[in-house]
Amino acid sequence: MIINHRAEALRLAEESHSVVRPNDEGHCEADRLLAEAHVHAALARDEEQAARHADMRDALRLLRGREYDIRKVVSTHIAKALASREPNRWKAGRSLAQALDEADCNLDDAIDARLSEDGWDPRSAWKSVSSAVPADDPWAVKPDITADIPEPVLRVIAGHLAEALLDSRDTELQKWARGIAYELKREGADLTEAIKTRITDLTLGTDPSEPPF
């Protein structure tokens, strides 16, 4: 049976007022009723506090769920904008990421995770789109077009160059691979990090500390 402790406390308190106290001022029925009223009042207060805590917990859980969904949607949007390599969309995505960072809502880790899931090297995706660099400025720094190379193509080229550089039996092949890498770098396609990564994988194997997903 569910007891309404608040109502019971009020009832007992009112009932105690109607009890006539004895002349000796000793303990009487009124004192017992008031004591019971205090007990019910305390229980009512505990129930209300528990209910408030439950409401706050539910509200917090709801807000956290909404925040997670929003972060996922926004980080995915920015990641796709960076990976699109379309200049205006890339700029908009990067600007949004910077604005969120300035608002103490950094999403870089979530964006990088999404880029990695889609097969991108996050470092490449954040690099400026070559077509966004003014082509008519003779003093402009040569644009970095590394990020414009599709990730699968980058992995294949870096893989073959790494294997050639590791082939100690053929110095001409090593020289050729080194020349190709430097020529690409001069043209704005720096495959150095991708080649280093592939060489590490070939010589040391996959890093056991990295999660298998």
TADA-V5981 format. One record per residue. N is the residue number from 1. RES is the residue in one letter. PHI is phi as a letter, one per 20 degrees, with the letter a starting at -180 (none if undefined). OMEGA is omega in degrees with one decimal (none if undefined). Layout:
n={N,N}
res={RES,RES}
phi={PHI,PHI}
omega={OMEGA,OMEGA}
//
This chain:
n={1,2,3,4,5,6,7,8,9,10,11,12,13,14,15,16,17,18,19,20,21,22,23,24,25,26,27,28,29,30,31,32,33,34,35,36,37,38,39,40,41,42,43,44,45,46,47,48,49,50,51,52,53,54,55,56,57,58,59,60,61,62,63,64,65,66,67,68,69,70,71,72,73,74,75,76,77,78,79,80,81,82,83,84,85,86,87,88,89,90,91,92,93,94,95,96,97,98,99,100,101,102,103,104,105,106,107,108,109,110,111,112,113,114,115,116,117,118,119,120,121,122,123,124,125,126,127,128,129,130,131,132,133,134,135,136,137,138,139,140,141,142,143,144,145,146,147,148,149,150,151,152,153,154,155,156,157,158,159,160,161,162,163,164,165,166,167,168,169,170,171,172,173,174,175,176,177,178,179,180,181,182,183,184,185,186,187,188,189,190,191,192,193,194,195,196,197,198,199,200,201,202,203,204,205,206,207,208,209,210,211,212,213}
res={M,I,I,N,H,R,A,E,A,L,R,L,A,E,E,S,H,S,V,V,R,P,N,D,E,G,H,C,E,A,D,R,L,L,A,E,A,H,V,H,A,A,L,A,R,D,E,E,Q,A,A,R,H,A,D,M,R,D,A,L,R,L,L,R,G,R,E,Y,D,I,R,K,V,V,S,T,H,I,A,K,A,L,A,S,R,E,P,N,R,W,K,A,G,R,S,L,A,Q,A,L,D,E,A,D,C,N,L,D,D,A,I,D,A,R,L,S,E,D,G,W,D,P,R,S,A,W,K,S,V,S,S,A,V,P,A,D,D,P,W,A,V,K,P,D,I,T,A,D,I,P,E,P,V,L,R,V,I,A,G,H,L,A,E,A,L,L,D,S,R,D,T,E,L,Q,K,W,A,R,G,I,A,Y,E,L,K,R,E,G,A,D,L,T,E,A,I,K,T,R,I,T,D,L,T,L,G,T,D,P,S,E,P,P,F}
phi={none,e,d,e,f,f,f,f,f,f,f,f,f,f,f,f,f,e,e,e,f,f,f,e,l,f,f,b,f,f,f,f,f,f,f,f,f,f,f,f,f,f,f,f,f,f,f,f,f,f,f,f,f,f,f,f,f,f,f,f,f,f,f,f,f,f,f,f,f,f,f,f,f,f,f,f,f,f,f,f,f,f,f,f,m,e,g,f,f,f,f,f,f,f,f,f,f,f,f,f,f,f,e,l,c,f,d,g,f,f,f,f,f,f,f,f,f,e,n,e,e,g,f,f,f,f,f,g,f,g,f,e,e,g,e,e,e,f,e,f,f,g,f,e,e,g,f,e,f,g,g,f,f,g,f,f,f,f,f,f,f,f,f,f,f,e,e,f,f,c,f,f,f,f,f,f,f,f,f,f,f,f,f,f,f,f,e,o,d,e,e,g,f,f,f,g,f,f,f,f,f,f,e,d,n,f,f,f,e,e,f,e,b}
omega={-178.8,-178.5,173.5,-172.9,179.4,179.9,-179.5,178.1,178.7,-179.0,-178.8,178.9,178.4,-178.9,-179.2,-179.3,-177.1,180.0,179.8,-179.7,177.0,-177.5,-177.0,178.2,176.8,179.1,-179.7,-179.2,-179.6,178.9,178.9,-179.8,178.7,178.5,177.8,178.6,178.5,178.7,-179.4,178.1,178.7,178.8,178.7,179.0,178.9,-179.8,-179.7,178.8,178.4,179.7,178.7,178.8,179.1,178.9,179.4,179.0,179.2,179.4,179.2,178.6,179.4,-179.4,178.5,178.1,178.7,179.1,179.1,-178.9,-179.1,179.5,-179.5,-179.3,-176.9,-179.7,177.0,178.7,-179.2,-180.0,179.8,177.7,178.9,-177.3,-178.4,-177.7,173.5,-168.8,-176.3,179.5,178.8,179.2,-179.4,178.9,179.7,179.4,178.7,178.5,179.5,179.4,177.9,178.3,179.4,179.5,-179.9,176.9,-176.1,-179.8,-174.5,-178.9,179.7,178.9,179.8,179.3,179.2,178.1,179.4,178.0,-179.2,175.9,-179.5,166.0,-176.2,-178.5,179.7,-176.7,-178.6,-178.2,-176.2,175.1,-175.0,-177.8,178.9,178.9,-179.2,-177.1,-175.6,179.7,-176.7,-178.7,-178.0,176.4,-178.7,-176.1,176.7,-177.5,-179.6,-176.8,178.9,179.2,178.1,-175.2,178.8,179.0,178.6,-179.6,-178.9,-178.5,179.9,179.7,-179.3,179.1,178.4,179.6,179.4,-179.6,-179.7,-177.4,-176.4,-178.9,-175.2,-178.5,178.7,178.4,177.2,179.9,179.3,-178.7,179.3,179.0,179.0,-179.1,-179.2,178.1,178.3,-179.6,178.7,179.4,176.4,179.1,-176.7,-179.0,-174.1,-176.7,179.6,178.0,178.6,-179.8,-179.7,178.0,178.2,179.4,-177.8,-175.6,-177.0,-175.9,-179.8,178.9,-177.7,-179.0,-179.9,178.6,-176.8,178.1,none}
//
